[in-house]
Amino acid sequence: MDRELYLHAQRLGDLLKQQRVMLATAESCTGGWISQIITAVPGSSAWFERGFVTYSNNAKIQMLGVRQQTLTEHGAVSVAAAREMVAGALAHSEADIAVAVTGIAGPDGGTETKPVGTVFIAWQAKYRPCLVERHCLSGSREAVRRQTVLVALQKLSVLAGEGNA
C-alpha cells in the first residue's frame, strides 16, 4: 500500500468525521484509486458514502448526468466535464462533499491542446460553488494517476480543514 496516500486519506477521514460530513467520488482516469485508498482506512464508512467509476462517456452520462452536449463540445477531459461529474456525484448520492477526476494518463490519447498528463479535478460541497483545477502532470501512466489521487486528497483535506465541507 502507498503509505503517503494512506496517510492523506486518514487525515481527510479525521476531518470529515469531526464535521459529520460524507464524501463521494467520481473517477475516470484514476479508475477507483481514490475510493480504494479511502476504503483502506478503517472506519471510512463513517465518512465515505460512495464512489462512481465512470471511465466511459456513457457511464458519465448514465451514472452522473453529464450531458452529451458537454462531452461533444468540450470532451470528457475538460473543465465542463469535471464540473458536471462532481455535481452529478453530489446529486446521485447522500454525500455532502465530492471530488471528480478526469484526465489523460497515457501513454497515448493526448493531443496538442490536451497532452498526456492533462487532468481536471473538481471539488464541491453541497450549496457551495464548484472548484476546478487543471493539472499538467508528468511521468508514467501510474505516476500521473498517483499524482491525481494525491492532489485530490490534499485539496479535499484543505477544504474540509477550512470548514468548507
C-alpha positions in Angstrom: 0.0 0.0 0.0 1.1 3.5 -0.7 1.8 4.9 2.7 1.7 8.6 1.7 -1.7 8.3 0.1 -3.0 6.3 3.0 -1.9 9.0 5.5 -3.6 11.7 3.4 -6.8 9.6 3.3 -6.6 9.0 7.0 -6.2 12.7 7.7 -9.1 13.5 5.4 -11.2 11.0 7.2 -10.5 12.5 10.6 -11.5 16.0 9.3 -14.7 14.7 7.7 -15.7 12.6 10.7 -15.2 15.6 13.0 -17.6 17.6 10.9 -20.0 14.7 10.3 -19.6 15.1 6.5 -20.0 12.3 3.9 -17.8 12.1 0.8 -18.5 10.8 -2.7 -16.0 10.4 -5.5 -16.5 10.4 -9.3 -13.4 8.9 -11.0 -12.4 8.4 -14.6 -8.6 8.3 -15.2 -7.9 7.0 -11.6 -10.3 4.1 -12.1 -11.4 4.0 -8.5 -8.0 4.6 -6.9 -9.3 7.4 -4.7 -12.1 5.2 -3.4 -9.7 2.3 -2.9 -7.3 4.3 -0.7 -10.1 5.8 1.3 -11.7 2.5 2.0 -8.3 1.1 3.1 -8.7 3.4 6.2 -10.5 1.5 9.0 -13.8 3.2 9.8 -14.1 5.0 6.5 -17.8 4.0 6.3 -18.4 6.8 8.8 -17.4 9.4 6.2 -17.3 7.8 2.8 -20.7 7.5 1.2 -19.9 6.1 -2.3 -17.7 6.2 -5.4 -18.5 6.3 -9.0 -16.1 4.9 -11.6 -17.2 6.4 -14.8 -14.5 5.5 -17.3 -16.6 5.7 -20.4 -18.6 8.6 -21.7 -21.7 6.5 -21.4 -21.0 5.9 -17.8 -20.5 9.6 -17.2 -23.9 10.3 -18.8 -25.8 7.4 -17.2 -24.4 7.5 -13.6 -23.6 11.2 -13.2 -25.9 13.0 -15.6 -23.0 14.5 -17.6 -24.6 16.0 -20.7 -23.8 14.5 -24.1 -23.5 18.1 -25.4 -20.8 18.8 -22.9 -18.8 15.7 -24.0 -19.3 16.6 -27.7 -18.3 20.3 -27.3 -15.6 20.1 -24.7 -14.6 16.4 -24.4 -14.5 14.1 -21.4 -11.2 15.7 -20.3 -12.4 19.3 -19.7 -13.4 21.8 -17.0 -17.0 21.4 -18.1 -17.0 17.6 -17.8 -15.2 17.7 -14.4 -17.8 20.3 -13.2 -20.7 18.1 -14.3 -19.1 15.0 -12.8 -18.7 16.4 -9.4 -22.2 17.9 -9.5 -23.6 14.5 -10.5 -21.7 12.8 -7.7 -23.5 15.1 -5.2 -26.9 14.8 -6.9 -26.7 10.9 -7.1 -25.5 10.3 -3.6 -26.2 11.3 0.1 -22.7 12.9 0.2 -22.1 16.5 1.5 -18.8 16.9 -0.5 -17.5 15.3 -3.6 -14.4 15.1 -5.8 -14.3 14.3 -9.5 -11.3 13.5 -11.7 -10.9 13.2 -15.5 -7.7 13.1 -17.5 -5.3 11.5 -19.9 -3.0 9.2 -18.0 -1.2 7.9 -21.1 0.8 6.6 -22.6 -1.3 7.6 -25.6 -4.5 9.6 -26.1 -3.0 13.0 -25.7 -3.4 15.8 -28.2 -1.6 19.1 -28.8 -4.1 21.0 -26.6 -4.6 18.2 -24.1 -1.3 16.3 -23.8 -0.8 13.2 -21.8 -0.8 14.2 -18.1 -3.6 16.7 -18.5 -6.0 16.2 -15.6 -9.0 18.1 -14.4 -10.0 17.8 -10.7 -13.2 19.3 -9.4 -14.3 19.6 -5.8 -17.7 20.7 -4.5 -19.6 20.8 -1.2 -23.4 21.0 -1.3 -24.7 24.5 -1.6 -21.2 25.9 -2.4 -19.5 26.8 -5.7 -17.5 24.2 -7.6 -13.7 24.5 -7.7 -12.0 23.0 -10.8 -8.2 22.9 -11.4 -6.3 21.8 -14.5 -3.1 20.0 -13.8 -0.3 19.1 -16.2 1.3 16.1 -14.6 4.3 14.1 -15.9 5.7 10.6 -15.7 4.4 7.2 -16.5 0.7 6.3 -16.5 1.0 5.1 -13.0 2.7 8.3 -11.9 0.0 10.5 -13.5 -2.7 8.6 -11.8 -1.0 8.6 -8.4 -0.3 12.3 -8.6 -4.0 12.8 -9.4 -5.1 10.9 -6.3 -2.6 12.8 -4.1 -3.8 16.2 -5.3 -7.5 15.2 -5.0 -6.9 14.1 -1.3 -4.8 17.0 -0.4 -7.3 19.6 -1.6 -10.2 17.7 0.0 -8.3 18.0 3.3 -7.7 21.7 2.8 -11.4 22.3 2.1 -12.5 20.1 5.0 -10.0 21.8 7.3 -11.4 25.2 6.3 -14.8 24.1 7.2 -15.9 24.2 3.6 -17.0 20.6 3.5 
